[in-house]
């Protein structure tokens, strides 16, 4: 495990941080453009979470509940919930992308295999560190991220880590958005991006952050495309291809993901059929999807996510039974149980909410006492 100077190692320094955070509130308020056409009204409404106004003893529990769908968070050793925990997030939906401005006190975080099996979150995550330090471990490899650096990882794999008091800009991109480059991105996971492409991405995100409150609907599609292209380019320039075996693994994973994507609704999408199509053994196939809880779990999750999207589409008038069958469920009751387990809402509840023109958000392991969680924010992407 990498070591470094952390705020939880210095109690005196830790006591000084809350006042600092209280003075600054949430920084980087979007700068207003000097000129704007009267018809070009802003398109984005921010989502906000803050522990600022809660009693100190309740602050960490609020943060833990908010982050529960994504990671299990813990206080550093020697810290108590009664000490208070200041954290703020402002989220912005740009179509399929979620951008989050975050500041939080030092804490530890874990996303384990059990969470992966019960969560539909498998996004790509880009983090631009503004201040502080973070150490993240994936497959026993620890990556340290410092101020000014940009970090890339997949939320579809287990990880753990710790951070000091930090300020960061986080970008979440749905897996399917960059599925064609999945093998390349997987190889760049848990990496600090470097080189000219990383510098360009840093500059672009910095400029974008100052204008999040001013963007118009017409500008969003081009921004989405640009961010996706720059993330792929940054990952490509930072990827290490040390061995031929790594390249082979990446190629197989990409082929496997593409095969599942193309044949998602086929009743013949089974491990045996996939092995024959990909030319690999069952053991090799299971190794490829071990981090995703197994190939069958991955297929099931992708089908349920597609079913959720179909049910949320007001233009899709197919009976629920037909959507269930397309998701691989011959018995509607089994589909309903699996759907509720995955999203916390039944298929009929989704349909009823859509009928009233209110896009629902899955209640993925969420604690509603403090409002919507980051899982709810991510559910609205893709």
LINBEL-V152342 format. One record per run of one state. SS is the DSSP state (A for helix, B for strand, O for the rest). FROM is the first residue (numbers start at 1). TO is the last residue. If there is no record, write none. Layout:
ss | from | to
SS | FROM | TO
SS | FROM | TO
This chain:
ss | from | to
O | 1 | 6
A | 7 | 9
O | 10 | 10
A | 11 | 24
O | 25 | 46
B | 47 | 50
O | 51 | 55
A | 56 | 67
O | 68 | 71
B | 72 | 74
O | 75 | 80
A | 81 | 83
O | 84 | 86
B | 87 | 94
O | 95 | 96
B | 97 | 104
O | 105 | 106
B | 107 | 111
O | 112 | 112
A | 113 | 118
O | 119 | 123
B | 124 | 131
O | 132 | 133
B | 134 | 138
O | 139 | 140
B | 141 | 145
O | 146 | 149
B | 150 | 154
O | 155 | 158
B | 159 | 163
O | 164 | 165
B | 166 | 173
O | 174 | 174
A | 175 | 187
O | 188 | 190
B | 191 | 193
O | 194 | 195
A | 196 | 209
O | 210 | 211
A | 212 | 214
O | 215 | 216
A | 217 | 238
O | 239 | 243
A | 244 | 262
O | 263 | 270
A | 271 | 278
O | 279 | 281
A | 282 | 288
O | 289 | 289
A | 290 | 292
O | 293 | 294
A | 295 | 312
O | 313 | 319
A | 320 | 326
O | 327 | 331
A | 332 | 343
O | 344 | 346
A | 347 | 355
O | 356 | 367
A | 368 | 370
O | 371 | 373
A | 374 | 379
O | 380 | 382
